[in-house]
Amino acid sequence: MPALVAIRHNPVLKALYERLVNNGKPKKVAIVAVMRKLLILSYGVLKSEKPFDINYQMAD
């Protein structure tokens, strides 16, 4: 599952996952939130035709 790999290796998505779990969300709900964020990021990269920039500030 790409979301699990992203949680391990992408600091932005890892922070999102940890924040949700620390706020009391079940782990599966947090994983689905990471899946959705990963989908949104992927779509943005495809739409803009620019490489992913980890320093880009995205609104939550």
C-alpha distance matrix in Angstrom:
0.0 3.8 5.5 5.7 6.9 9.0 10.4 11.6 13.0 14.0 17.0 17.3 13.9 14.5 18.0 16.9 14.7 17.6 20.2 18.8 18.5 22.0 23.4 22.7 19.6 17.6 14.4 12.4 14.5 13.7 9.9 10.9 13.3 11.1 9.1 12.7 13.9 11.5 12.6 16.1 16.1 14.9 17.7 20.1 19.7 20.2 23.1 24.9 24.3 24.3 21.9 19.7 22.1 20.9 24.4 24.5 25.2 23.3 24.7 22.6
3.8 0.0 3.8 5.5 5.2 6.1 8.6 10.1 10.5 10.9 14.3 14.4 11.3 12.6 16.0 15.0 13.6 16.6 19.0 18.1 18.5 21.6 23.0 22.9 20.0 18.6 15.4 13.9 15.2 13.7 10.1 11.0 12.5 9.5 7.7 11.1 11.5 8.5 10.1 13.4 12.8 11.6 14.7 16.9 16.2 17.0 20.0 21.5 20.9 20.6 18.2 15.9 18.3 17.3 20.8 20.9 21.9 20.1 21.9 20.2
5.5 3.8 0.0 3.8 5.4 4.9 6.1 8.7 9.9 9.7 12.4 12.0 8.5 9.7 12.8 11.6 9.9 13.1 15.3 14.3 14.7 17.9 19.2 19.2 16.3 15.2 12.0 10.8 11.8 10.0 6.6 8.0 9.1 6.0 5.3 8.9 9.2 7.2 9.5 12.4 12.1 12.1 15.0 16.8 16.7 18.1 20.6 21.9 22.0 21.4 19.0 16.2 18.0 16.4 19.7 19.7 20.1 18.1 19.5 17.4
5.7 5.5 3.8 0.0 3.8 5.4 5.1 6.5 8.9 10.0 12.3 13.0 9.7 9.3 12.9 12.4 9.9 12.3 15.3 14.6 14.1 17.1 19.1 18.8 16.3 14.7 11.1 10.6 12.6 10.6 7.3 10.0 11.4 8.5 8.7 12.4 12.5 10.7 13.3 16.0 15.4 15.5 18.6 20.2 19.9 21.4 24.0 25.2 25.0 24.1 21.4 18.5 20.0 17.9 21.2 21.8 22.2 20.7 22.0 19.8
6.9 5.2 5.4 3.8 0.0 3.8 5.4 5.2 6.2 8.0 11.1 12.4 9.9 9.6 13.4 13.7 12.0 14.1 17.1 17.1 16.8 19.5 21.6 21.8 19.5 18.3 14.7 14.4 16.1 13.8 10.7 13.1 13.9 10.5 10.6 14.0 13.4 10.9 13.7 16.3 14.9 14.6 18.1 19.4 18.4 20.1 23.0 23.8 23.1 22.0 19.0 16.4 17.9 16.0 19.5 20.5 21.5 20.5 22.4 20.8
9.0 6.1 4.9 5.4 3.8 0.0 3.8 5.3 5.2 5.1 8.2 8.9 6.4 7.1 10.7 10.7 9.9 12.4 14.9 15.1 15.6 18.1 19.9 20.6 18.4 17.8 14.5 14.4 15.2 12.4 9.9 12.0 11.9 8.1 8.9 11.8 10.4 8.0 11.4 13.4 11.7 12.1 15.6 16.4 15.7 17.8 20.5 21.0 20.7 19.4 16.4 13.4 14.7 12.7 16.1 16.8 17.7 16.7 18.7 17.2
10.4 8.6 6.1 5.1 5.4 3.8 0.0 3.8 5.8 5.9 7.4 8.4 5.5 4.4 8.1 8.6 6.9 8.9 11.8 12.2 12.2 14.5 16.7 17.4 15.5 15.0 11.7 12.5 13.4 10.2 8.4 11.3 11.0 7.6 9.7 12.6 11.2 10.1 13.6 15.2 13.9 15.1 18.3 18.9 18.7 21.0 23.3 23.8 23.9 22.4 19.5 16.2 16.8 14.1 17.0 18.0 18.2 17.2 18.8 16.8
11.6 10.1 8.7 6.5 5.2 5.3 3.8 0.0 3.8 6.2 7.8 10.2 8.4 6.4 10.1 11.6 10.0 10.9 14.2 15.1 14.6 16.5 19.1 19.8 18.4 17.7 14.1 15.2 16.6 13.5 11.7 14.8 14.8 11.4 13.1 16.1 14.7 13.1 16.6 18.3 16.5 17.3 20.9 21.3 20.5 22.9 25.5 25.7 25.3 23.5 20.3 17.2 17.6 14.8 17.8 19.5 20.2 19.8 21.7 20.0
13.0 10.5 9.9 8.9 6.2 5.2 5.8 3.8 0.0 3.8 6.3 9.1 8.4 7.5 10.7 12.5 12.0 13.1 15.9 17.2 17.3 19.0 21.4 22.6 21.1 20.7 17.3 18.2 19.2 15.9 14.0 16.7 16.2 12.5 14.0 16.6 14.6 12.5 16.0 17.5 15.0 15.7 19.3 19.4 18.1 20.6 23.4 23.2 22.5 20.5 17.0 14.1 14.5 11.9 15.1 17.0 18.3 18.3 20.7 19.7
14.0 10.9 9.7 10.0 8.0 5.1 5.9 6.2 3.8 0.0 3.8 5.6 5.5 6.0 8.6 10.1 10.6 12.1 14.2 15.6 16.5 18.0 20.0 21.6 20.0 20.3 17.2 18.0 18.2 14.8 13.4 15.5 14.2 10.6 12.5 14.4 11.7 10.1 13.8 14.6 11.9 13.3 16.7 16.4 15.4 18.3 20.7 20.3 20.1 17.9 14.8 11.4 11.5 8.7 11.8 13.4 14.5 14.5 17.0 16.2
17.0 14.3 12.4 12.3 11.1 8.2 7.4 7.8 6.3 3.8 0.0 3.8 5.6 4.9 6.0 8.6 9.8 10.3 12.0 14.2 15.2 16.0 18.1 20.1 19.1 20.0 17.3 18.7 18.6 14.9 14.4 16.7 14.9 11.7 14.4 15.9 12.9 12.3 16.1 16.2 13.7 15.8 18.9 18.1 17.5 20.8 22.7 21.9 22.2 19.7 16.7 13.1 12.1 8.6 10.7 12.7 13.2 13.7 15.9 15.1
17.3 14.4 12.0 13.0 12.4 8.9 8.4 10.2 9.1 5.6 3.8 0.0 3.8 5.5 5.3 6.4 8.8 10.1 10.7 12.6 14.6 15.4 16.7 19.0 17.8 19.1 16.8 17.9 17.1 13.5 13.4 15.0 12.5 9.8 12.7 13.3 9.9 10.2 13.8 13.2 11.0 13.8 16.5 15.4 15.5 18.8 20.2 19.6 20.5 18.1 15.7 11.9 10.9 7.6 9.4 10.4 10.2 10.1 12.2 11.3
13.9 11.3 8.5 9.7 9.9 6.4 5.5 8.4 8.4 5.5 5.6 3.8 0.0 3.8 5.4 5.0 6.2 8.6 9.8 10.7 12.4 14.1 15.4 17.0 15.2 16.1 13.6 14.3 13.7 10.2 9.7 11.4 9.4 6.3 9.3 10.5 7.8 7.9 11.6 11.9 10.4 12.8 15.6 15.3 15.7 18.5 20.2 20.3 21.1 19.3 16.9 13.2 13.2 10.4 12.8 13.2 12.9 11.8 13.3 11.6
14.5 12.6 9.7 9.3 9.6 7.1 4.4 6.4 7.5 6.0 4.9 5.5 3.8 0.0 3.8 5.4 5.1 6.1 8.5 10.0 10.7 12.0 14.2 15.7 14.5 15.1 12.4 14.0 13.9 10.2 10.0 12.8 11.2 8.4 11.6 13.5 11.2 11.3 15.0 15.6 14.2 16.3 19.2 19.1 19.2 22.0 23.9 23.9 24.4 22.5 19.8 16.1 15.8 12.5 14.7 15.8 15.5 14.9 16.2 14.2
18.0 16.0 12.8 12.9 13.4 10.7 8.1 10.1 10.7 8.6 6.0 5.3 5.4 3.8 0.0 3.8 5.5 5.2 6.0 8.6 10.0 10.3 12.1 14.4 13.8 15.3 13.4 15.4 14.7 10.9 11.9 14.2 11.8 9.9 13.6 14.6 12.0 13.0 16.6 16.4 15.1 17.9 20.4 19.8 20.3 23.4 24.7 24.5 25.5 23.3 21.0 17.2 16.2 12.7 13.9 15.0 13.8 13.5 14.3 12.3
16.9 15.0 11.6 12.4 13.7 10.7 8.6 11.6 12.5 10.1 8.6 6.4 5.0 5.4 3.8 0.0 3.8 5.6 5.2 6.3 8.7 10.0 10.7 12.8 11.5 13.2 11.7 13.2 11.7 8.1 9.5 11.2 8.3 7.2 11.0 11.4 9.1 11.0 14.1 13.8 13.4 16.3 18.4 18.0 19.2 22.0 23.1 23.2 24.6 22.9 20.9 17.2 16.7 13.7 15.0 15.2 13.6 12.2 12.3 9.7
14.7 13.6 9.9 9.9 12.0 9.9 6.9 10.0 12.0 10.6 9.8 8.8 6.2 5.1 5.5 3.8 0.0 3.8 5.5 5.3 6.2 8.6 10.0 11.1 9.4 10.3 8.2 10.0 9.3 5.5 6.8 9.4 7.7 6.6 10.2 11.6 10.4 11.7 14.8 15.4 15.2 17.5 19.9 20.1 21.1 23.6 25.0 25.6 26.6 25.2 23.0 19.3 19.2 16.3 18.1 18.4 17.2 15.7 15.9 12.9
17.6 16.6 13.1 12.3 14.1 12.4 8.9 10.9 13.1 12.1 10.3 10.1 8.6 6.1 5.2 5.6 3.8 0.0 3.8 5.5 5.2 5.9 8.5 10.0 9.7 10.9 9.2 12.1 11.7 8.2 10.0 12.9 11.3 10.3 13.9 15.4 13.9 15.2 18.5 18.9 18.4 20.9 23.3 23.3 24.1 26.8 28.2 28.5 29.5 27.7 25.3 21.6 21.0 17.7 19.0 19.9 18.5 17.6 17.6 14.8
20.2 19.0 15.3 15.3 17.1 14.9 11.8 14.2 15.9 14.2 12.0 10.7 9.8 8.5 6.0 5.2 5.5 3.8 0.0 3.8 5.6 5.1 6.1 8.9 9.0 11.4 10.9 13.5 12.0 8.8 11.6 13.6 11.2 11.2 14.9 15.4 13.8 16.0 18.9 18.6 18.5 21.4 23.4 23.0 24.3 27.2 28.1 28.2 29.7 27.9 26.0 22.2 21.3 18.1 18.8 19.2 17.2 16.1 15.5 12.5
18.8 18.1 14.3 14.6 17.1 15.1 12.2 15.1 17.2 15.6 14.2 12.6 10.7 10.0 8.6 6.3 5.3 5.5 3.8 0.0 3.8 5.5 5.1 6.6 5.6 8.2 8.3 10.5 8.5 5.9 9.3 10.9 8.7 9.8 13.2 13.6 12.8 15.3 17.7 17.7 18.3 21.0 22.7 22.8 24.5 26.9 27.8 28.4 30.0 28.7 26.9 23.2 22.9 20.0 21.1 21.0 18.9 17.1 16.1 12.6
18.5 18.5 14.7 14.1 16.8 15.6 12.2 14.6 17.3 16.5 15.2 14.6 12.4 10.7 10.0 8.7 6.2 5.2 5.6 3.8 0.0 3.8 5.4 5.3 5.0 6.4 6.1 9.4 8.7 6.5 9.5 11.9 10.9 11.5 14.7 15.8 15.5 17.3 19.9 20.5 20.9 23.3 25.3 25.7 27.0 29.4 30.6 31.3 32.6 31.2 29.1 25.5 25.2 22.1 23.5 23.8 22.0 20.5 19.7 16.3
22.0 21.6 17.9 17.1 19.5 18.1 14.5 16.5 19.0 18.0 16.0 15.4 14.1 12.0 10.3 10.0 8.6 5.9 5.1 5.5 3.8 0.0 3.8 5.4 7.3 9.4 9.8 13.2 12.3 10.0 13.1 15.5 13.9 14.5 17.9 18.8 17.9 20.0 22.7 22.9 23.1 25.7 27.7 27.7 29.1 31.7 32.7 33.1 34.6 32.8 30.8 27.0 26.3 22.9 23.7 24.4 22.3 21.2 20.2 17.0
23.4 23.0 19.2 19.1 21.6 19.9 16.7 19.1 21.4 20.0 18.1 16.7 15.4 14.2 12.1 10.7 10.0 8.5 6.1 5.1 5.4 3.8 0.0 3.8 6.0 9.3 10.8 13.5 11.7 10.1 13.8 15.2 13.4 14.9 18.1 18.3 17.7 20.3 22.6 22.4 23.1 26.0 27.5 27.4 29.3 31.7 32.4 32.9 34.7 33.2 31.5 27.8 27.1 24.0 24.6 24.7 22.2 20.7 19.1 15.7
22.7 22.9 19.2 18.8 21.8 20.6 17.4 19.8 22.6 21.6 20.1 19.0 17.0 15.7 14.4 12.8 11.1 10.0 8.9 6.6 5.3 5.4 3.8 0.0 3.8 6.4 8.8 11.6 10.1 9.6 13.1 14.6 13.6 15.4 18.2 18.7 18.8 21.2 23.3 23.6 24.6 27.1 28.6 29.1 30.9 33.1 33.9 34.7 36.4 35.2 33.5 29.8 29.5 26.5 27.5 27.5 25.1 23.4 21.8 18.2
19.6 20.0 16.3 16.3 19.5 18.4 15.5 18.4 21.1 20.0 19.1 17.8 15.2 14.5 13.8 11.5 9.4 9.7 9.0 5.6 5.0 7.3 6.0 3.8 0.0 3.8 6.4 8.3 6.4 6.4 9.9 10.9 10.3 12.5 14.9 15.4 16.0 18.3 20.1 20.7 22.0 24.2 25.6 26.4 28.2 30.2 31.0 32.2 33.9 32.9 31.3 27.7 27.8 25.1 26.4 26.1 24.0 21.8 20.4 16.7
17.6 18.6 15.2 14.7 18.3 17.8 15.0 17.7 20.7 20.3 20.0 19.1 16.1 15.1 15.3 13.2 10.3 10.9 11.4 8.2 6.4 9.4 9.3 6.4 3.8 0.0 3.8 5.5 5.3 6.4 8.8 10.2 10.9 12.7 14.5 15.7 16.8 18.6 20.3 21.5 22.8 24.5 26.1 27.4 29.0 30.6 31.8 33.2 34.6 33.8 32.0 28.5 29.0 26.4 28.1 28.0 26.3 24.0 23.0 19.3
14.4 15.4 12.0 11.1 14.7 14.5 11.7 14.1 17.3 17.2 17.3 16.8 13.6 12.4 13.4 11.7 8.2 9.2 10.9 8.3 6.1 9.8 10.8 8.8 6.4 3.8 0.0 3.8 5.4 5.1 6.2 8.7 9.8 10.6 12.3 14.4 15.3 16.3 18.4 20.0 20.9 22.3 24.4 25.7 26.8 28.5 30.1 31.5 32.4 31.6 29.5 26.0 26.7 24.0 26.1 26.3 25.0 23.0 22.5 19.0
12.4 13.9 10.8 10.6 14.4 14.4 12.5 15.2 18.2 18.0 18.7 17.9 14.3 14.0 15.4 13.2 10.0 12.1 13.5 10.5 9.4 13.2 13.5 11.6 8.3 5.5 3.8 0.0 3.8 5.4 5.0 6.3 8.7 9.8 10.4 12.5 14.3 15.1 16.5 18.5 19.8 20.8 22.6 24.4 25.7 26.9 28.5 30.2 31.2 30.7 28.8 25.7 26.8 24.6 26.9 26.7 25.6 23.2 22.7 19.3
14.5 15.2 11.8 12.6 16.1 15.2 13.4 16.6 19.2 18.2 18.6 17.1 13.7 13.9 14.7 11.7 9.3 11.7 12.0 8.5 8.7 12.3 11.7 10.1 6.4 5.3 5.4 3.8 0.0 3.8 5.4 5.1 6.3 8.8 9.8 10.7 12.5 14.2 15.4 16.7 18.5 19.9 21.2 22.8 24.5 25.9 27.0 28.7 30.1 29.7 28.1 24.9 25.9 23.7 25.7 25.1 23.6 20.9 20.0 16.4
13.7 13.7 10.0 10.6 13.8 12.4 10.2 13.5 15.9 14.8 14.9 13.5 10.2 10.2 10.9 8.1 5.5 8.2 8.8 5.9 6.5 10.0 10.1 9.6 6.4 6.4 5.1 5.4 3.8 0.0 3.8 5.4 5.0 6.3 8.7 9.9 10.5 12.2 14.2 15.3 16.4 18.2 20.0 21.1 22.6 24.4 25.6 26.9 28.2 27.4 25.6 22.2 22.8 20.4 22.3 22.0 20.6 18.2 17.7 14.2
9.9 10.1 6.6 7.3 10.7 9.9 8.4 11.7 14.0 13.4 14.4 13.4 9.7 10.0 11.9 9.5 6.8 10.0 11.6 9.3 9.5 13.1 13.8 13.1 9.9 8.8 6.2 5.0 5.4 3.8 0.0 3.8 5.4 5.0 6.2 8.7 9.8 10.3 12.3 14.3 15.1 16.2 18.3 19.9 20.9 22.4 24.1 25.6 26.5 25.9 23.9 20.7 21.9 19.7 22.2 22.0 21.2 18.8 18.9 15.8
10.9 11.0 8.0 10.0 13.1 12.0 11.3 14.8 16.7 15.5 16.7 15.0 11.4 12.8 14.2 11.2 9.4 12.9 13.6 10.9 11.9 15.5 15.2 14.6 10.9 10.2 8.7 6.3 5.1 5.4 3.8 0.0 3.8 5.3 4.8 6.2 8.6 9.7 10.5 12.4 14.2 15.1 16.5 18.4 20.0 21.0 22.4 24.3 25.4 25.3 23.8 20.8 22.3 20.7 23.1 22.2 21.3 18.4 18.2 15.0
13.3 12.5 9.1 11.4 13.9 11.9 11.0 14.8 16.2 14.2 14.9 12.5 9.4 11.2 11.8 8.3 7.7 11.3 11.2 8.7 10.9 13.9 13.4 13.6 10.3 10.9 9.8 8.7 6.3 5.0 5.4 3.8 0.0 3.8 5.4 5.1 6.2 8.5 9.8 10.6 12.3 14.2 15.4 16.6 18.5 20.0 21.0 22.5 24.0 23.6 22.3 19.0 20.1 18.3 20.3 19.2 17.9 15.0 14.5 11.3
11.1 9.5 6.0 8.5 10.5 8.1 7.6 11.4 12.5 10.6 11.7 9.8 6.3 8.4 9.9 7.2 6.6 10.3 11.2 9.8 11.5 14.5 14.9 15.4 12.5 12.7 10.6 9.8 8.8 6.3 5.0 5.3 3.8 0.0 3.8 5.4 5.0 6.0 8.5 9.8 10.3 12.0 14.1 15.2 16.3 18.2 19.7 20.9 22.0 21.2 19.5 16.2 17.3 15.4 17.8 17.2 16.5 14.1 14.5 11.9
9.1 7.7 5.3 8.7 10.6 8.9 9.7 13.1 14.0 12.5 14.4 12.7 9.3 11.6 13.6 11.0 10.2 13.9 14.9 13.2 14.7 17.9 18.1 18.2 14.9 14.5 12.3 10.4 9.8 8.7 6.2 4.8 5.4 3.8 0.0 3.8 5.5 5.1 6.2 8.7 9.9 10.4 12.3 14.2 15.4 16.5 18.2 20.0 20.8 20.7 19.2 16.3 18.2 17.0 19.8 18.8 18.6 15.8 16.4 14.1
12.7 11.1 8.9 12.4 14.0 11.8 12.6 16.1 16.6 14.4 15.9 13.3 10.5 13.5 14.6 11.4 11.6 15.4 15.4 13.6 15.8 18.8 18.3 18.7 15.4 15.7 14.4 12.5 10.7 9.9 8.7 6.2 5.1 5.4 3.8 0.0 3.8 5.4 5.0 6.2 8.6 9.8 10.6 12.4 14.3 15.4 16.3 18.3 19.7 19.8 18.9 16.2 18.0 17.1 19.4 17.8 17.1 13.9 14.0 11.7
13.9 11.5 9.2 12.5 13.4 10.4 11.2 14.7 14.6 11.7 12.9 9.9 7.8 11.2 12.0 9.1 10.4 13.9 13.8 12.8 15.5 17.9 17.7 18.8 16.0 16.8 15.3 14.3 12.5 10.5 9.8 8.6 6.2 5.0 5.5 3.8 0.0 3.8 5.4 5.1 6.1 8.5 9.9 10.5 12.4 14.3 15.2 16.4 17.9 17.4 16.3 13.3 14.6 13.5 15.6 14.1 13.4 10.4 11.0 9.2
11.5 8.5 7.2 10.7 10.9 8.0 10.1 13.1 12.5 10.1 12.3 10.2 7.9 11.3 13.0 11.0 11.7 15.2 16.0 15.3 17.3 20.0 20.3 21.2 18.3 18.6 16.3 15.1 14.2 12.2 10.3 9.7 8.5 6.0 5.1 5.4 3.8 0.0 3.8 5.4 5.1 6.1 8.6 9.8 10.6 12.3 14.1 15.4 16.1 15.7 14.2 11.3 13.4 12.6 15.5 14.3 14.7 12.2 13.8 12.5
12.6 10.1 9.5 13.3 13.7 11.4 13.6 16.6 16.0 13.8 16.1 13.8 11.6 15.0 16.6 14.1 14.8 18.5 18.9 17.7 19.9 22.7 22.6 23.3 20.1 20.3 18.4 16.5 15.4 14.2 12.3 10.5 9.8 8.5 6.2 5.0 5.4 3.8 0.0 3.8 5.5 5.1 6.1 8.6 9.9 10.6 12.1 14.2 15.1 15.6 14.8 12.7 15.2 15.3 18.0 16.2 16.5 13.6 14.8 13.7
16.1 13.4 12.4 16.0 16.3 13.4 15.2 18.3 17.5 14.6 16.2 13.2 11.9 15.6 16.4 13.8 15.4 18.9 18.6 17.7 20.5 22.9 22.4 23.6 20.7 21.5 20.0 18.5 16.7 15.3 14.3 12.4 10.6 9.8 8.7 6.2 5.1 5.4 3.8 0.0 3.8 5.5 5.2 6.2 8.7 10.0 10.4 12.1 13.9 14.2 14.0 11.8 13.8 14.1 16.1 13.7 13.7 10.5 11.5 11.0
16.1 12.8 12.1 15.4 14.9 11.7 13.9 16.5 15.0 11.9 13.7 11.0 10.4 14.2 15.1 13.4 15.2 18.4 18.5 18.3 20.9 23.1 23.1 24.6 22.0 22.8 20.9 19.8 18.5 16.4 15.1 14.2 12.3 10.3 9.9 8.6 6.1 5.1 5.5 3.8 0.0 3.8 5.5 5.1 6.3 8.7 9.9 10.6 11.9 11.3 10.6 8.1 10.1 10.6 12.9 10.9 11.7 9.3 11.5 11.7
14.9 11.6 12.1 15.5 14.6 12.1 15.1 17.3 15.7 13.3 15.8 13.8 12.8 16.3 17.9 16.3 17.5 20.9 21.4 21.0 23.3 25.7 26.0 27.1 24.2 24.5 22.3 20.8 19.9 18.2 16.2 15.1 14.2 12.0 10.4 9.8 8.5 6.1 5.1 5.5 3.8 0.0 3.8 5.4 5.2 6.2 8.5 10.1 10.4 10.7 10.0 8.5 11.6 12.7 15.5 13.7 15.1 13.0 15.2 15.4
17.7 14.7 15.0 18.6 18.1 15.6 18.3 20.9 19.3 16.7 18.9 16.5 15.6 19.2 20.4 18.4 19.9 23.3 23.4 22.7 25.3 27.7 27.5 28.6 25.6 26.1 24.4 22.6 21.2 20.0 18.3 16.5 15.4 14.1 12.3 10.6 9.9 8.6 6.1 5.2 5.5 3.8 0.0 3.8 5.5 5.1 5.9 8.5 9.7 11.0 11.5 10.7 13.6 15.2 17.3 14.9 15.9 13.4 15.1 15.5
20.1 16.9 16.8 20.2 19.4 16.4 18.9 21.3 19.4 16.4 18.1 15.4 15.3 19.1 19.8 18.0 20.1 23.3 23.0 22.8 25.7 27.7 27.4 29.1 26.4 27.4 25.7 24.4 22.8 21.1 19.9 18.4 16.6 15.2 14.2 12.4 10.5 9.8 8.6 6.2 5.1 5.4 3.8 0.0 3.8 5.4 5.1 5.9 8.1 8.6 9.6 8.7 11.0 12.9 14.5 11.7 12.9 10.7 12.8 14.1
19.7 16.2 16.7 19.9 18.4 15.7 18.7 20.5 18.1 15.4 17.5 15.5 15.7 19.2 20.3 19.2 21.1 24.1 24.3 24.5 27.0 29.1 29.3 30.9 28.2 29.0 26.8 25.7 24.5 22.6 20.9 20.0 18.5 16.3 15.4 14.3 12.4 10.6 9.9 8.7 6.3 5.2 5.5 3.8 0.0 3.8 5.5 5.4 5.6 5.7 6.2 6.2 9.3 11.8 13.9 11.7 13.9 12.6 15.4 16.7
20.2 17.0 18.1 21.4 20.1 17.8 21.0 22.9 20.6 18.3 20.8 18.8 18.5 22.0 23.4 22.0 23.6 26.8 27.2 26.9 29.4 31.7 31.7 33.1 30.2 30.6 28.5 26.9 25.9 24.4 22.4 21.0 20.0 18.2 16.5 15.4 14.3 12.3 10.6 10.0 8.7 6.2 5.1 5.4 3.8 0.0 3.8 5.7 5.2 7.5 8.7 9.6 12.9 15.5 17.7 15.4 17.5 15.8 18.2 19.4
23.1 20.0 20.6 24.0 23.0 20.5 23.3 25.5 23.4 20.7 22.7 20.2 20.2 23.9 24.7 23.1 25.0 28.2 28.1 27.8 30.6 32.7 32.4 33.9 31.0 31.8 30.1 28.5 27.0 25.6 24.1 22.4 21.0 19.7 18.2 16.3 15.2 14.1 12.1 10.4 9.9 8.5 5.9 5.1 5.5 3.8 0.0 3.8 5.6 8.2 10.6 11.5 14.1 16.8 18.3 15.5 17.1 15.2 17.2 18.8
24.9 21.5 21.9 25.2 23.8 21.0 23.8 25.7 23.2 20.3 21.9 19.6 20.3 23.9 24.5 23.2 25.6 28.5 28.2 28.4 31.3 33.1 32.9 34.7 32.2 33.2 31.5 30.2 28.7 26.9 25.6 24.3 22.5 20.9 20.0 18.3 16.4 15.4 14.2 12.1 10.6 10.1 8.5 5.9 5.4 5.7 3.8 0.0 3.8 5.3 8.5 9.9 11.9 15.0 16.0 13.2 15.2 14.2 16.6 18.8
24.3 20.9 22.0 25.0 23.1 20.7 23.9 25.3 22.5 20.1 22.2 20.5 21.1 24.4 25.5 24.6 26.6 29.5 29.7 30.0 32.6 34.6 34.7 36.4 33.9 34.6 32.4 31.2 30.1 28.2 26.5 25.4 24.0 22.0 20.8 19.7 17.9 16.1 15.1 13.9 11.9 10.4 9.7 8.1 5.6 5.2 5.6 3.8 0.0 3.8 6.8 9.3 11.9 15.3 16.8 14.7 17.3 16.7 19.5 21.5
24.3 20.6 21.4 24.1 22.0 19.4 22.4 23.5 20.5 17.9 19.7 18.1 19.3 22.5 23.3 22.9 25.2 27.7 27.9 28.7 31.2 32.8 33.2 35.2 32.9 33.8 31.6 30.7 29.7 27.4 25.9 25.3 23.6 21.2 20.7 19.8 17.4 15.7 15.6 14.2 11.3 10.7 11.0 8.6 5.7 7.5 8.2 5.3 3.8 0.0 3.8 6.6 8.5 12.1 13.4 11.7 14.8 14.8 18.0 20.2
21.9 18.2 19.0 21.4 19.0 16.4 19.5 20.3 17.0 14.8 16.7 15.7 16.9 19.8 21.0 20.9 23.0 25.3 26.0 26.9 29.1 30.8 31.5 33.5 31.3 32.0 29.5 28.8 28.1 25.6 23.9 23.8 22.3 19.5 19.2 18.9 16.3 14.2 14.8 14.0 10.6 10.0 11.5 9.6 6.2 8.7 10.6 8.5 6.8 3.8 0.0 3.8 6.3 9.6 11.6 10.8 14.3 14.6 18.1 19.9
19.7 15.9 16.2 18.5 16.4 13.4 16.2 17.2 14.1 11.4 13.1 11.9 13.2 16.1 17.2 17.2 19.3 21.6 22.2 23.2 25.5 27.0 27.8 29.8 27.7 28.5 26.0 25.7 24.9 22.2 20.7 20.8 19.0 16.2 16.3 16.2 13.3 11.3 12.7 11.8 8.1 8.5 10.7 8.7 6.2 9.6 11.5 9.9 9.3 6.6 3.8 0.0 3.8 6.4 9.0 8.3 11.5 11.7 15.3 16.7
22.1 18.3 18.0 20.0 17.9 14.7 16.8 17.6 14.5 11.5 12.1 10.9 13.2 15.8 16.2 16.7 19.2 21.0 21.3 22.9 25.2 26.3 27.1 29.5 27.8 29.0 26.7 26.8 25.9 22.8 21.9 22.3 20.1 17.3 18.2 18.0 14.6 13.4 15.2 13.8 10.1 11.6 13.6 11.0 9.3 12.9 14.1 11.9 11.9 8.5 6.3 3.8 0.0 3.8 5.4 5.5 9.1 10.4 14.2 16.0
20.9 17.3 16.4 17.9 16.0 12.7 14.1 14.8 11.9 8.7 8.6 7.6 10.4 12.5 12.7 13.7 16.3 17.7 18.1 20.0 22.1 22.9 24.0 26.5 25.1 26.4 24.0 24.6 23.7 20.4 19.7 20.7 18.3 15.4 17.0 17.1 13.5 12.6 15.3 14.1 10.6 12.7 15.2 12.9 11.8 15.5 16.8 15.0 15.3 12.1 9.6 6.4 3.8 0.0 3.8 5.6 8.2 9.8 13.4 14.6
24.4 20.8 19.7 21.2 19.5 16.1 17.0 17.8 15.1 11.8 10.7 9.4 12.8 14.7 13.9 15.0 18.1 19.0 18.8 21.1 23.5 23.7 24.6 27.5 26.4 28.1 26.1 26.9 25.7 22.3 22.2 23.1 20.3 17.8 19.8 19.4 15.6 15.5 18.0 16.1 12.9 15.5 17.3 14.5 13.9 17.7 18.3 16.0 16.8 13.4 11.6 9.0 5.4 3.8 0.0 3.8 6.2 9.1 12.5 14.4
24.5 20.9 19.7 21.8 20.5 16.8 18.0 19.5 17.0 13.4 12.7 10.4 13.2 15.8 15.0 15.2 18.4 19.9 19.2 21.0 23.8 24.4 24.7 27.5 26.1 28.0 26.3 26.7 25.1 22.0 22.0 22.2 19.2 17.2 18.8 17.8 14.1 14.3 16.2 13.7 10.9 13.7 14.9 11.7 11.7 15.4 15.5 13.2 14.7 11.7 10.8 8.3 5.5 5.6 3.8 0.0 3.8 6.2 9.8 12.3
25.2 21.9 20.1 22.2 21.5 17.7 18.2 20.2 18.3 14.5 13.2 10.2 12.9 15.5 13.8 13.6 17.2 18.5 17.2 18.9 22.0 22.3 22.2 25.1 24.0 26.3 25.0 25.6 23.6 20.6 21.2 21.3 17.9 16.5 18.6 17.1 13.4 14.7 16.5 13.7 11.7 15.1 15.9 12.9 13.9 17.5 17.1 15.2 17.3 14.8 14.3 11.5 9.1 8.2 6.2 3.8 0.0 3.8 6.7 9.4
23.3 20.1 18.1 20.7 20.5 16.7 17.2 19.8 18.3 14.5 13.7 10.1 11.8 14.9 13.5 12.2 15.7 17.6 16.1 17.1 20.5 21.2 20.7 23.4 21.8 24.0 23.0 23.2 20.9 18.2 18.8 18.4 15.0 14.1 15.8 13.9 10.4 12.2 13.6 10.5 9.3 13.0 13.4 10.7 12.6 15.8 15.2 14.2 16.7 14.8 14.6 11.7 10.4 9.8 9.1 6.2 3.8 0.0 3.8 6.4
24.7 21.9 19.5 22.0 22.4 18.7 18.8 21.7 20.7 17.0 15.9 12.2 13.3 16.2 14.3 12.3 15.9 17.6 15.5 16.1 19.7 20.2 19.1 21.8 20.4 23.0 22.5 22.7 20.0 17.7 18.9 18.2 14.5 14.5 16.4 14.0 11.0 13.8 14.8 11.5 11.5 15.2 15.1 12.8 15.4 18.2 17.2 16.6 19.5 18.0 18.1 15.3 14.2 13.4 12.5 9.8 6.7 3.8 0.0 3.8
22.6 20.2 17.4 19.8 20.8 17.2 16.8 20.0 19.7 16.2 15.1 11.3 11.6 14.2 12.3 9.7 12.9 14.8 12.5 12.6 16.3 17.0 15.7 18.2 16.7 19.3 19.0 19.3 16.4 14.2 15.8 15.0 11.3 11.9 14.1 11.7 9.2 12.5 13.7 11.0 11.7 15.4 15.5 14.1 16.7 19.4 18.8 18.8 21.5 20.2 19.9 16.7 16.0 14.6 14.4 12.3 9.4 6.4 3.8 0.0
